[in-house]
């Protein structure tokens, strides 16, 4: 039996269901995809963008605690995250883009 996604440092048991919705069922699949492709898949299947979740996954894949990311490294991860988020928004239909904008500026109540 393969190790679940939650066996990766920083990813809890709730991560298993979130990643499974994106077609990622094992820790090995996540490692093979890498953090950026995995995050693309999460966003494509409805996960809301969240920088801490992204960098916690990146740090976990490196075997590091989530709060180990600082300074220039964190700035570089933020740039990667922002690019992934922009890419996901650009690929959405117009009505989904409006919902994403409302979510981002806090107009809509989170579900």
Rosetta blueprint (number, residue, H / E / L):
1 X L
2 X L
3 X L
4 X L
5 X H
6 X H
7 X H
8 X L
9 X L
10 X L
11 X L
12 X L
13 X H
14 X H
15 X H
16 X H
17 X H
18 X H
19 X H
20 X H
21 X H
22 X L
23 X L
24 X L
25 X L
26 X L
27 X H
28 X H
29 X H
30 X H
31 X H
32 X H
33 X H
34 X L
35 X H
36 X H
37 X H
38 X H
39 X H
40 X H
41 X H
42 X H
43 X H
44 X H
45 X L
46 X L
47 X L
48 X L
49 X L
50 X L
51 X H
52 X H
53 X H
54 X H
55 X H
56 X H
57 X H
58 X H
59 X H
60 X H
61 X H
62 X L
63 X L
64 X L
65 X L
66 X H
67 X H
68 X H
69 X L
70 X L
71 X H
72 X H
73 X H
74 X H
75 X H
76 X H
77 X H
78 X H
79 X H
80 X H
81 X H
82 X H
83 X H
84 X H
85 X H
86 X H
87 X H
88 X H
89 X H
90 X H
91 X L
92 X L
93 X L
94 X H
95 X H
96 X H
97 X H
98 X H
99 X H
100 X H
101 X H
102 X H
103 X H
104 X H
105 X H
106 X L
107 X L
108 X L
109 X L
110 X L
111 X L
